[in-house]
Amino acid sequence: MNFSENLKRLRKENNLSQEELAEKLKVSRQSVSKWESGTAYPEMDKIIQISNMFNVGIDELLNKDIKEVQEEKQTKNNINKYIDDFLNFITKSLDMFLNMKFKDKCKLIFEECFIAFMLFIFFSIIGSLFGNVFFNAFNFVNQQVLYFVKNLFDGIYGLITFGLSVIVMLHIFKTRYLDYYVVVDKEDLDNTDNNEEIKKNFVPEKREKVIIRDPEHSGYKFINGLLKVLLVLIKINVAFIFVGFCFSFIGLIVSFVLSFAISKTGLFFVGVLLSILSGIVINFIILNILFNFILSHKCKWLFLFITFIVSLVLLGSGIGLGTIGFSKFDFVREESYEVEDTLPMNDNSFIINHYNSNYNYVESDNSDIRVVMSCPNTYTCYVENEDNIINIRTNYKEMEGMKIFRKVLKDFNNKKIVTDDHIEVNIYTNKENIDRLQNNFEEYIRGE
């Protein structure tokens, strides 16, 4: 940065034209123009005059970047202002508290404690609800990663809530007490219009001062600084939420494309398509709001509101059409096969059903146990007999994900929903064996 650029910046910042600056320096406009273009330099007395006029050092004017110098000075002034305001706030608060009546002190302490308690309850409920939603939405993520993100979120959320609570309590304290009270010396009582009101609150003990209401409100820089820090923390937290909605937006786009795979379902397909499209629009609105909040940009609320109404119309239409289309679907059972096995009957034998299958005892002339199972094609059914314990086992067949997807898709396009939870077990044996099997099972449950 050289003299010519500094001179041009200082002139524009002070709203001076080249003619006006030339007049103040008692030179021609052409001279000022040459100085700013760098083709000529002023004499030393003019440099000193310019330095005094704009309140900058000669070294800063000739060799440094005036903008950086001014910003550095402003930063130092702001820091000093924050410190002065904080100390002034502490001094004024302490002075006010010492001059308050005992009843008013108790009232102030009670109010602040009550506000702190209510804020703690409120933020705890919000944090718990958001934590549950977070875990349910991202339970497919690796648990270690999920717990790391949760701990990070808890830390940020704790800082935000603590900072916000402090700001709320300070603001209420300031607006309810500090802004309305000022200490007045006793000698000023005679010159005050509200003499009678002041005398009621006058505290003669210790320091001859009185507290009266002051209608003027003053702000404190350090509170504004806390608000800025809190806003940064909130924006960091919102950025994590923004990333989450980015993933959900991608998921909705993928779902929109995949929904064309069920185009043969007619109205149900149209309903699903409209519903997903509505979700995409709503997700876009949320992303737009979060993005503008993070970058402190203004939102086009009218456009977003109209878009939201359109998304609700799409959602309502999609649900209605999807319901009509779904009513034409048929619920059918998966094709099944039979498994039969014959087992010897012992005095201590009993049957355990691990998968809550429907099993029935059927009386017959058999002295042994004949087990007949009706099992869906998607399951593997078999019987185990170890140490007089007869286990009825049903395991879901492992299939490739793409095969399952094609099967479900084929059934869906044929407007069929196939269920495979019908596993029936019939146990054929005589009455004596049935009673013994049931009694042995009850003794096993009791631990006898």
C-alpha positions in Angstrom: 0.0 0.0 0.0 1.5 3.4 -1.0 0.8 7.0 -0.3 -1.4 7.5 -3.4 -3.8 4.7 -2.4 -3.9 5.8 1.2 -4.7 9.4 0.3 -7.5 8.3 -2.0 -9.0 6.0 0.7 -8.9 8.7 3.4 -10.5 11.3 1.0 -13.4 9.0 0.1 -13.9 7.9 3.7 -14.3 11.5 4.7 -16.7 12.2 1.8 -14.4 14.8 0.2 -14.0 15.5 -3.5 -10.6 16.3 -5.0 -11.6 19.9 -5.3 -12.7 20.1 -1.6 -9.4 18.5 -0.5 -7.4 20.8 -2.7 -9.2 23.8 -1.2 -8.4 22.7 2.3 -4.7 22.2 1.4 -4.6 25.3 -0.7 -3.4 23.6 -3.8 -4.9 22.9 -7.2 -7.2 20.0 -8.0 -4.7 18.8 -10.5 -2.1 18.5 -7.8 -4.4 16.2 -5.7 -5.1 14.2 -8.8 -1.4 13.7 -9.5 -0.8 12.6 -5.8 -3.6 10.0 -6.0 -2.4 8.7 -9.4 1.2 8.4 -8.1 2.8 10.7 -10.7 3.8 13.3 -8.1 4.2 13.6 -4.3 3.4 16.5 -2.1 6.0 18.5 -0.1 6.7 17.6 3.5 4.6 20.4 4.9 1.6 19.2 2.9 2.2 15.6 4.1 2.2 16.9 7.7 -1.0 18.8 7.0 -2.7 15.7 5.5 -1.6 13.6 8.5 -3.1 16.1 11.0 -6.3 16.5 8.9 -7.1 12.8 8.8 -5.6 12.0 12.3 -3.1 9.4 11.0 0.6 9.1 11.5 3.0 10.1 8.8 4.6 6.6 8.7 1.1 5.0 8.4 0.2 7.5 5.7 3.3 6.8 3.6 4.1 3.1 4.2 1.2 1.2 5.8 -2.2 0.0 4.7 -4.6 2.6 6.2 -7.5 0.1 6.2 -5.6 -2.5 8.2 -4.4 0.2 10.6 -7.9 1.5 11.2 -9.3 -2.1 11.6 -6.6 -2.8 14.2 -7.4 0.3 16.1 -11.1 -0.4 16.0 -10.5 -4.0 17.3 -8.4 -2.6 20.2 -11.2 0.0 20.9 -13.8 -2.7 20.8 -11.9 -5.0 23.2 -11.4 -2.0 25.6 -15.1 -1.2 25.3 -16.1 -4.8 26.1 -13.8 -4.7 29.2 -15.1 -1.3 30.3 -18.7 -2.3 29.8 -18.2 -5.5 31.8 -16.6 -3.7 34.7 -19.2 -1.0 34.6 -21.9 -3.7 34.6 -20.4 -5.4 37.7 -19.8 -2.1 39.5 -23.4 -0.9 38.9 -24.9 -4.2 39.8 -23.0 -4.4 43.0 -23.8 -0.8 43.9 -27.5 -1.4 43.2 -27.6 -4.7 45.2 -26.0 -3.1 48.2 -28.5 -0.3 48.3 -31.6 -2.5 47.8 -33.9 -3.4 50.7 -33.6 -6.9 52.1 -37.0 -7.9 50.7 -36.0 -6.7 47.2 -32.7 -8.6 47.4 -34.6 -11.8 48.2 -37.0 -11.2 45.4 -34.2 -10.7 42.9 -32.3 -13.8 44.0 -35.5 -15.9 43.9 -36.4 -14.7 40.4 -32.9 -15.5 39.0 -32.9 -19.0 40.6 -36.4 -19.7 39.2 -35.5 -18.5 35.7 -32.3 -20.7 35.8 -34.4 -23.7 36.9 -37.0 -23.2 34.2 -34.3 -22.8 31.5 -32.6 -26.0 32.7 -35.9 -27.9 32.5 -36.7 -26.4 29.1 -33.3 -27.1 27.5 -33.2 -30.6 29.0 -36.5 -31.5 27.4 -35.5 -30.1 24.0 -32.1 -31.8 24.1 -33.7 -35.2 25.0 -36.2 -35.0 22.2 -33.6 -33.9 19.7 -31.3 -36.7 20.8 -34.0 -39.4 20.4 -34.8 -38.1 16.9 -31.1 -38.0 16.0 -30.6 -41.6 17.1 -33.7 -42.9 15.3 -32.7 -41.1 12.1 -29.1 -42.3 12.0 -29.3 -45.7 13.7 -27.8 -47.2 10.5 -24.5 -45.5 11.1 -21.6 -47.2 12.9 -22.2 -47.1 16.7 -18.8 -45.7 17.5 -19.2 -42.9 15.0 -22.7 -42.3 16.2 -21.7 -42.0 19.8 -18.8 -39.7 18.9 -21.1 -37.4 17.0 -23.6 -37.5 19.8 -21.0 -36.6 22.4 -19.8 -33.7 20.2 -23.4 -32.6 19.8 -24.0 -32.8 23.6 -20.9 -30.6 24.1 -21.9 -28.0 21.6 -25.5 -28.1 22.8 -24.3 -27.7 26.4 -22.2 -24.7 25.6 -25.1 -23.1 23.6 -27.7 -23.7 26.3 -25.3 -22.4 29.1 -24.5 -19.3 27.1 -28.1 -18.7 26.2 -29.2 -19.2 29.8 -26.6 -16.7 31.0 -27.6 -14.1 28.4 -31.3 -14.6 29.2 -30.7 -14.2 32.9 -28.5 -11.1 32.4 -31.0 -9.6 30.1 -33.9 -10.1 32.5 -31.8 -8.8 35.4 -30.8 -5.7 33.3 -34.4 -4.9 32.1 -36.2 -5.6 35.4 -33.7 -4.0 37.7 -30.5 -2.4 36.4 -32.2 -0.3 33.7 -34.7 1.1 36.1 -32.5 2.0 39.1 -29.8 4.6 39.6 -28.1 5.8 42.8 -28.8 9.5 43.7 -26.9 11.4 46.4 -28.9 12.9 49.3 -28.0 16.4 48.3 -29.8 16.0 45.0 -33.1 15.2 46.7 -34.2 18.9 46.9 -33.6 19.4 43.2 -35.6 16.4 42.1 -39.2 16.7 40.8 -40.2 13.3 42.2 -39.1 14.2 45.7 -41.9 12.4 47.5 -41.4 9.1 45.6 -37.7 9.2 46.2 -38.1 9.7 49.9 -40.1 6.6 50.2 -37.2 4.6 48.8 -34.4 6.5 50.4 -31.9 4.4 52.3 -30.2 6.6 55.0 -28.0 3.8 56.5 -24.3 3.5 55.6 -24.3 5.5 52.4 -26.8 8.4 52.0 -28.1 7.2 48.6 -31.5 6.3 47.2 -32.7 4.1 44.3 -35.1 5.6 41.8 -36.4 4.5 38.4 -34.5 5.5 35.3 -36.4 5.4 32.0 -33.3 5.4 29.9 -32.0 2.0 28.8 -28.4 1.4 28.1 -26.8 -1.5 26.3 -23.6 -3.3 27.3 -21.0 -4.4 24.8 -20.0 -7.5 26.6 -23.6 -8.9 26.4 -23.5 -8.2 22.7 -20.2 -10.1 22.6 -21.7 -13.1 24.4 -24.5 -13.0 21.9 -22.1 -13.1 19.0 -20.2 -16.1 20.4 -23.5 -17.9 21.1 -24.6 -17.2 17.5 -21.4 -18.8 16.2 -22.0 -21.9 18.3 -25.6 -22.1 17.1 -24.5 -21.8 13.5 -22.0 -24.6 14.0 -24.8 -26.8 15.4 -27.1 -25.8 12.6 -24.3 -26.8 10.1 -24.5 -30.4 11.4 -28.2 -30.3 11.0 -27.8 -28.9 7.5 -25.5 -31.8 6.6 -28.1 -34.3 7.9 -30.8 -32.7 5.7 -28.4 -32.9 2.7 -28.2 -36.6 3.1 -32.0 -36.9 3.5 -32.4 -34.8 0.3 -30.1 -37.2 -1.6 -32.1 -40.1 -0.1 -35.4 -38.6 -1.3 -34.0 -38.0 -4.8 -32.9 -41.7 -4.9 -36.3 -42.7 -3.7 -37.9 -40.6 -6.4 -35.9 -42.4 -9.1 -36.5 -45.8 -7.6 -40.3 -45.2 -7.4 -40.5 -45.6 -11.2 -39.8 -49.3 -10.6 -43.4 -49.7 -9.3 -45.0 -47.7 -12.2 -47.3 -50.7 -13.0 -49.2 -50.2 -9.7 -51.1 -47.2 -11.3 -52.6 -44.8 -8.7 -50.4 -46.1 -5.9 -47.3 -45.2 -8.0 -48.7 -41.7 -8.7 -49.4 -41.3 -5.0 -45.9 -42.4 -4.0 -44.4 -40.1 -6.6 -46.3 -37.1 -5.5 -45.5 -37.8 -1.8 -41.8 -38.1 -2.4 -41.8 -35.0 -4.6 -43.5 -33.2 -1.7 -40.8 -34.4 0.7 -38.1 -33.1 -1.7 -39.7 -29.7 -1.8 -40.1 -29.5 2.0 -36.5 -30.7 2.4 -35.3 -28.0 0.0 -37.2 -25.3 2.0 -35.5 -26.4 5.2 -32.1 -26.5 3.5 -32.7 -23.0 2.1 -33.7 -21.6 5.6 -30.7 -23.3 7.3 -28.2 -22.1 4.6 -29.4 -18.5 4.8 -29.2 -18.6 8.6 -25.7 -19.9 8.6 -24.5 -17.3 6.1 -26.7 -14.5 7.6 -28.6 -14.0 4.4 -32.2 -12.9 4.1 -34.8 -15.5 3.2 -37.5 -15.0 0.6 -40.3 -15.9 3.0 -43.1 -15.3 0.5 -41.6 -17.6 -2.0 -40.8 -20.2 0.7 -44.4 -20.0 2.0 -46.0 -20.5 -1.4 -43.6 -23.4 -2.1 -44.6 -24.9 1.3 -48.3 -24.7 0.4 -47.6 -26.3 -2.9 -45.7 -29.2 -1.2 -48.7 -29.7 1.2 -51.0 -29.9 -1.8 -48.7 -32.5 -3.4 -48.5 -34.4 -0.1 -52.3 -34.5 0.3 -52.9 -35.5 -3.3 -50.2 -38.2 -3.0 -51.6 -39.7 0.2 -55.1 -39.7 -1.3 -54.2 -41.3 -4.6 -51.8 -43.7 -2.8 -54.6 -44.8 -0.5 -57.0 -45.5 -3.4 -54.3 -47.5 -5.2 -53.3 -49.4 -2.1 -56.9 -50.5 -1.5 -56.7 -52.6 -4.7 -53.7 -54.7 -3.4 -54.2 -58.3 -2.3 -52.6 -59.8 0.8 -51.4 -63.3 0.1 -49.4 -65.9 1.9 -46.0 -67.2 0.8 -46.1 -70.6 -0.8 -45.2 -73.3 1.8 -43.8 -76.8 2.1 -44.2 -79.5 4.7 -41.5 -80.9 7.0 -42.2 -84.2 8.9 -40.2 -85.9 11.5 -40.8 -88.8 14.0 -39.1 -88.7 17.4 -39.1 -91.2 20.3 -41.1 -90.4 23.5 -39.1 -90.4 26.8 -40.4 -89.8 30.3 -38.5 -86.4 30.4 -39.2 -85.2 26.9 -40.8 -81.7 26.3 -41.1 -79.4 23.3 -39.6 -75.8 23.0 -40.9 -73.5 20.3 -38.3 -70.7 19.7 -40.2 -68.6 17.2 -43.7 -68.6 18.6 -45.0 -70.8 15.8 -48.6 -71.9 15.9 -48.3 -75.5 17.1 -51.2 -77.8 18.1 -51.3 -81.2 19.9 -53.3 -83.7 18.0 -54.4 -87.0 19.7 -53.5 -90.1 17.8 -52.6 -93.7 18.4 -48.9 -93.1 18.1 -46.7 -94.0 21.1 -43.9 -91.8 19.6 -44.0 -88.2 18.5 -44.7 -87.2 14.9 -44.1 -83.5 14.1 -45.5 -82.1 10.9 -44.6 -78.5 10.0 -46.1 -76.2 7.3 -43.3 -73.8 6.5 -43.1 -70.8 4.0 -40.5 -71.1 1.2 -38.6 -68.2 2.7 -37.8 -70.2 5.9 -35.9 -73.4 6.7 -37.7 -75.5 9.2 -36.3 -78.5 11.1 -36.6 -80.4 14.4 -33.7 -81.1 16.9 -33.8 -83.6 19.8 -31.1 -83.3 22.4 -31.2 -84.6 26.0 -35.0 -85.1 25.8 -35.5 -81.4 24.6 -37.3 -81.3 21.3 -36.5 -77.9 19.6 -38.7 -76.7 16.7 -36.4 -74.5 14.7 -37.3 -72.0 12.0 -34.6 -69.9 10.3 -35.0 -67.2 7.7 -33.3 -68.3 4.5 -30.3 -66.1 3.5 -30.9 -64.6 0.1 -29.0 -62.0 -1.9 -30.3 -58.5 -1.5 -30.9 -58.1 -5.2 -33.0 -61.3 -5.4 -35.1 -60.2 -2.5 -35.6 -56.7 -4.2 -36.6 -58.3 -7.5 -39.0 -60.6 -5.8 -40.7 -57.9 -3.7 -40.8 -55.6 -6.8 -42.4 -58.3 -8.9 -45.1 -59.0 -6.3 -45.7 -55.2 -5.8 -46.2 -54.6 -9.5 -48.7 -57.5 -9.5 -50.5 -55.6 -6.6 -49.7 -58.3 -4.1 -48.3 -58.1 -0.6 -46.9 -61.4 0.4 -46.6 -62.4 4.0 -44.4 -65.2 5.3 -45.2 -65.4 9.0 -47.6 -68.4 8.9 -45.6 -71.3 10.4 -47.9 -74.1 11.6 -46.8 -77.1 13.7 -48.9 -80.2 14.4 -47.7 -82.7 17.0 -49.3 -86.1 16.7 -49.2 -88.5 19.7 -51.4 -90.2 22.2 -53.2 -88.5 25.1 -50.8 -89.7 27.8 -47.8 -88.4 25.9 -49.5 -85.0 25.3 -50.1 -84.6 29.1 -46.6 -85.7 29.9 -45.0 -83.3 27.3 -47.0 -80.4 28.7 -46.2 -81.2 32.4 -42.5 -81.6 31.6 -42.5 -78.2 29.8 -44.2 -76.5 32.8 -41.6 -78.1 35.2 -38.8 -76.9 32.9 -40.2 -73.3 33.0 -40.4 -73.4 36.8 -36.9 -74.7 37.0 -37.7 -77.9 38.7 
